[in-house]
Amino acid sequence: MEYKFFQIQDFIKDDAFVRWVKYGENDAFFQAFILDNPEKQTIISKASDFIKKVAEVEKLRQPNISQSKVWTAISDNIDKDSESLKPSLLSKLYATKWVKIRWAAAACLVIGIGLKGFLSNNNPKKISYSELVATAEKQIKLIEKINKSNTPLSIKLEDGSVIILAENAKLSYPKHFEPNKRQVFLSGEAFFDITKNPKKPFFVYSNEVITKVLGTSFTIKAFEDAPEVIVSVKTGRVSVFHQNKIALADPEEEALIITPNQQIVFSRKAESLTKSLVESPILIKDLSQLPEQNFEDKPVSEVLKAIEQAYGVHIIYDADQLSHCIITTTLANESLYSKLDIMCKTIGASYKIVDAQIVIQSMGCN
């Protein structure tokens, strides 16, 4: 699709664009497109806002507002206005134009009524740790641990999972988990090392964010007054989704999935989830375990594959453009970004981070 030629109405009508706005599909593609076409940022932003508002209206359930009655009333007024006009050619043309204007106004009215109800009844509400705990305790009794010291507090759960609370962090959990799920509630920062159990998924409720795992290790930062909730993965994979009201359910169809060295940041103001790489990616595989560490006159694609294995990150590049790029280097213990800086400088390329993936940009090598 020639998105660079699209205007607002074109984006609104494009199925792929709509799915991206509503469900985050093909996020890497659209994020890359925005980076490459910054002049389209305003148009894309307006089209996205429109799609989101329409989606919000579609979800409304307001018994006091009958949209069919609103349309009927407006239609009756239009008919009356049309009948009162003189049957001259000019007045007929005017009437046709007026009807179109009124119908457009009617559409705006219906959407406006819906949005007004939405904004008044569904204002984004921050969910607190105490509210989550109070809701959960209606079903099951919880134990609360608070780390009042300046050293990490380790808590071992009945399933063998270990949670390490940072200073001032709070954790509430049941003495015995329910038969089909494991649920805990967090305020503050904690590291989780969860025992694997595919039949009993593990849920962490932290403010408006729900983190679901089967067995992995990760960190959550969820402070009561902080503008963001951050979930970062060390091992395994994690599903992250948000709730705008307390519902101890599993709406995972709208979740984002992250793997080692990736993180999700939830903006409490914008109510949006953003996936990215962590600030300082760590090695998930010892360099000695790689088939090769020292590269002498090797295609740069081989080096990139080794970096992918070492850090568990996905690197996107044009294989044809890099096919003639030869490099001599060693995968020492520098940081991931230092390695990329050195490699790109050597072959005259650059890189950027898009949707927790590394995108290499190069004009090729002679």
C-alpha positions in Angstrom: 0.0 0.0 0.0 1.3 3.5 -0.9 0.7 4.9 2.6 3.0 7.8 2.0 0.3 9.2 -0.4 -2.6 8.6 2.1 -4.7 11.4 3.6 -6.8 11.0 6.8 -9.8 9.5 5.1 -7.6 7.0 3.3 -6.1 5.8 6.6 -9.6 5.5 8.2 -10.8 3.3 5.4 -7.7 1.0 5.4 -8.4 -2.3 7.2 -4.7 -2.9 8.1 -4.3 0.6 9.6 -7.6 0.2 11.6 -6.4 -3.1 13.0 -3.1 -1.6 14.0 -4.8 1.3 15.9 -7.3 -1.0 17.6 -5.3 -4.1 18.2 -1.6 -3.3 17.6 -1.3 -5.6 14.6 1.8 -5.1 12.4 3.1 -2.5 14.9 6.7 -2.8 13.7 5.7 -1.9 10.1 3.6 1.2 11.1 6.2 2.4 13.6 8.9 2.1 11.0 6.7 3.9 8.5 6.2 6.8 10.9 9.9 7.0 11.5 10.6 7.1 7.8 7.8 9.5 7.0 7.7 12.0 9.9 5.6 14.4 7.7 2.7 11.9 8.0 2.7 12.0 11.9 0.0 14.6 12.2 -2.3 12.9 9.7 -1.8 9.5 11.3 -2.4 10.9 14.7 -5.7 12.5 13.7 -6.8 9.3 11.9 -5.9 7.2 14.9 -7.8 9.5 17.2 -10.9 9.3 15.0 -10.8 5.5 14.9 -10.4 5.2 18.7 -13.3 7.6 19.3 -15.5 5.6 17.0 -14.4 2.4 18.8 -15.3 3.9 22.1 -18.8 4.9 20.9 -19.3 1.4 19.6 -18.7 -0.1 23.0 -21.2 2.2 24.7 -24.1 0.7 26.5 -26.4 3.6 27.6 -30.0 2.6 28.2 -31.1 6.2 28.6 -30.1 7.1 25.1 -32.0 5.6 22.1 -30.0 6.4 19.0 -32.8 5.1 16.8 -35.1 7.7 18.3 -32.5 10.4 17.8 -32.2 9.5 14.2 -36.0 9.3 13.8 -36.5 12.8 15.3 -33.8 14.3 13.1 -35.2 12.6 10.1 -38.7 14.0 10.8 -37.2 17.5 11.1 -35.4 17.1 7.8 -38.6 16.0 6.1 -40.5 19.0 7.5 -37.8 21.4 6.4 -37.8 19.9 3.0 -41.6 20.2 2.6 -41.6 23.9 3.6 -39.3 24.7 0.7 -40.7 26.1 -2.6 -40.5 23.5 -5.4 -38.3 25.6 -7.6 -35.1 24.1 -9.1 -33.0 26.3 -6.9 -34.9 25.4 -3.7 -34.7 21.7 -4.6 -30.9 21.9 -5.0 -30.8 23.9 -1.7 -32.9 21.3 0.0 -30.7 18.4 -1.2 -27.6 20.2 0.1 -29.4 21.0 3.4 -30.4 17.4 3.9 -26.8 16.3 3.4 -25.6 18.9 5.9 -28.3 17.9 8.4 -27.5 14.2 8.1 -23.8 14.9 8.6 -24.8 17.0 11.7 -27.0 14.1 12.9 -24.1 11.7 12.7 -21.9 14.1 14.7 -24.8 14.5 17.2 -25.1 10.8 17.8 -21.4 10.3 18.2 -21.2 13.4 20.4 -24.0 12.1 22.7 -22.1 8.8 22.9 -18.8 10.4 23.6 -20.3 12.7 26.2 -21.7 9.7 28.0 -18.4 7.9 27.6 -16.4 10.7 29.0 -18.8 11.3 32.0 -19.2 7.6 32.9 -16.0 6.1 31.8 -13.3 8.6 32.7 -9.9 6.8 33.0 -9.7 5.8 36.7 -6.5 4.9 38.3 -6.8 1.6 40.1 -5.0 1.3 43.5 -3.4 -1.6 45.2 -5.8 -1.3 48.1 -8.8 -1.4 45.7 -7.5 -4.5 44.0 -6.9 -6.3 47.4 -10.3 -5.3 48.7 -12.0 -6.8 45.6 -9.9 -10.0 45.8 -10.6 -10.5 49.4 -14.3 -10.8 48.7 -13.5 -14.2 47.2 -10.4 -15.3 49.1 -8.3 -14.3 52.1 -4.9 -12.8 51.4 -1.6 -12.5 53.2 0.2 -9.2 52.9 4.0 -8.7 53.1 5.5 -5.2 53.2 9.3 -4.6 52.8 10.0 -1.9 55.4 13.7 -2.4 55.2 16.3 -1.0 52.7 17.3 -4.5 51.7 15.4 -6.8 49.3 12.8 -9.1 51.0 12.4 -12.6 49.5 9.0 -14.3 49.7 8.5 -18.0 48.7 5.0 -19.0 47.7 3.4 -22.4 48.1 4.1 -23.4 44.5 7.8 -22.7 44.9 7.7 -19.3 43.1 10.0 -16.7 44.6 9.2 -12.9 44.7 11.8 -10.4 45.8 10.3 -7.1 47.0 12.2 -3.9 46.8 12.1 -1.3 49.5 8.6 -0.2 50.5 7.0 -2.7 48.1 3.8 -4.5 49.1 2.6 -8.0 48.0 -0.7 -9.7 48.8 -1.3 -13.3 48.0 -3.4 -16.3 49.2 -2.0 -18.9 51.4 -3.3 -21.5 49.0 -3.9 -20.7 45.3 -7.2 -21.5 43.5 -7.4 -24.7 41.5 -7.0 -23.1 38.1 -5.0 -19.9 38.6 -2.4 -18.2 40.8 -3.1 -14.5 41.6 -1.0 -12.0 43.5 -1.2 -8.2 44.0 1.7 -5.8 43.9 2.5 -2.2 44.8 6.0 -1.0 44.2 8.9 -2.9 42.6 9.5 -6.6 42.7 11.3 -9.3 40.8 9.4 -12.5 40.1 10.8 -16.0 39.5 7.7 -18.1 38.8 7.6 -21.9 38.9 6.2 -23.2 35.6 2.7 -24.7 35.7 0.9 -24.6 32.3 -2.4 -25.8 34.0 -2.3 -22.9 36.5 -1.3 -19.6 35.0 0.2 -16.9 37.3 -1.3 -13.4 37.4 0.2 -10.3 38.9 -2.2 -7.4 39.4 -0.4 -4.0 39.6 -2.5 -0.9 39.3 -4.2 -1.0 35.9 -1.8 -3.6 34.5 -2.2 -7.4 34.5 0.8 -9.6 33.9 0.2 -13.3 33.0 2.9 -16.0 32.9 3.1 -19.7 32.9 6.6 -19.8 34.3 9.4 -17.2 33.9 11.3 -14.4 35.6 10.5 -10.7 35.2 10.4 -7.4 37.0 7.4 -5.1 37.6 7.6 -1.5 38.7 4.1 -0.3 39.8 4.1 2.6 42.2 0.9 4.2 43.3 1.6 7.7 42.2 3.9 6.9 39.3 2.7 7.9 35.8 3.8 4.5 34.3 3.8 0.8 35.1 6.8 -1.0 33.7 7.1 -4.8 33.1 10.5 -6.2 31.8 11.4 -9.8 31.1 14.6 -11.7 32.1 13.6 -15.2 30.9 10.7 -16.8 29.2 7.7 -14.8 27.9 5.0 -12.7 29.5 1.6 -11.4 28.4 0.7 -7.9 29.6 -2.7 -6.2 29.3 -4.5 -3.4 31.1 -7.9 -3.1 32.8 -9.7 0.2 33.1 -11.9 -1.2 35.9 -11.3 -3.9 38.5 -12.2 -7.2 36.9 -10.1 -10.2 38.0 -10.5 -11.8 34.6 -8.3 -12.8 31.7 -8.8 -10.5 28.7 -5.6 -11.7 27.1 -6.8 -11.3 23.5 -5.7 -7.7 23.7 -2.4 -8.4 25.4 1.1 -7.6 24.2 3.7 -10.4 24.6 7.3 -9.7 25.6 10.4 -11.9 25.7 13.9 -11.5 27.3 15.3 -8.0 27.1 12.0 -6.5 26.2 9.7 -4.4 28.3 6.2 -2.9 28.3 5.5 0.5 29.6 1.9 1.3 30.4 1.0 5.0 30.4 -1.7 5.6 33.1 -2.6 8.9 31.5 -2.9 7.8 27.9 -4.0 4.2 28.9 -1.6 2.8 26.3 0.9 -0.1 26.3 4.2 0.4 24.5 6.7 -2.4 23.8 10.4 -1.6 23.6 13.8 -3.0 24.4 15.1 -2.6 28.0 17.5 0.2 28.6 20.5 -2.2 29.0 19.9 -5.6 27.4 21.8 -8.4 29.1 23.3 -11.6 27.6 20.8 -14.5 27.8 23.4 -16.9 26.4 27.0 -17.0 27.5 29.3 -15.9 24.6 31.3 -19.2 25.1 28.2 -21.1 24.1 28.0 -19.4 20.7 29.3 -21.4 17.6 31.7 -18.4 16.9 32.9 -15.3 18.8 35.7 -14.1 16.6 34.8 -13.1 13.1 37.6 -12.4 10.5 36.5 -11.3 7.1 33.0 -12.6 7.6 29.7 -11.4 6.2 28.0 -9.0 8.6 24.9 -11.1 8.5 26.8 -13.8 10.5 27.7 -11.3 13.2 24.1 -10.2 13.4 22.8 -13.7 13.8 25.3 -14.3 16.7 24.1 -11.1 18.4 20.5 -12.3 18.0 21.4 -15.5 19.8 23.4 -13.8 22.5 20.7 -11.3 23.5 17.5 -12.9 22.3 16.6 -9.9 20.2 15.2 -9.8 16.7 17.3 -7.9 14.1 15.7 -6.8 10.8 17.9 -6.0 7.8 18.0 -6.2 4.1 20.0 -9.3 3.3 20.7 -8.3 -0.3 22.0 -4.9 0.7 24.3 -6.3 3.3 25.4 -9.3 1.2 28.7 -7.5 0.3 29.5 -6.1 3.7 32.4 -8.0 5.2 33.7 -7.3 8.8 36.4 -8.4 11.2 35.3 -8.2 14.8 35.1 -10.0 18.2 32.0 -10.3 20.3 33.5 -9.1 23.5 31.7 -8.2 26.7 30.6 -4.7 25.5 27.0 -3.8 25.8 24.6 -4.6 23.0 24.4 -1.0 21.8 28.2 -0.7 21.8 28.5 -3.7 19.6 25.9 -2.3 17.2 27.6 1.1 17.2 31.0 -0.4 16.3 29.5 -2.7 13.6 27.4 0.0 12.0 30.2 2.5 12.0 32.5 -0.1 10.3 30.1 -0.7 7.4 28.6 2.8 7.2 25.2 1.8 8.4 22.8 2.9 11.2 20.2 1.3 13.4 17.0 2.2 15.3 14.7 0.4 17.7 11.2 -0.3 16.5 8.6 -2.3 18.5 11.4 -4.0 20.6 13.3 -5.0 17.4 16.5 -3.6 16.0 16.2 -2.3 12.4 19.5 -2.0 10.5 19.5 0.8 7.8 22.2 0.5 5.2 22.9 1.5 1.6 25.0 -1.6 1.2 28.8 -2.0 0.7 30.9 -1.8 -2.5 
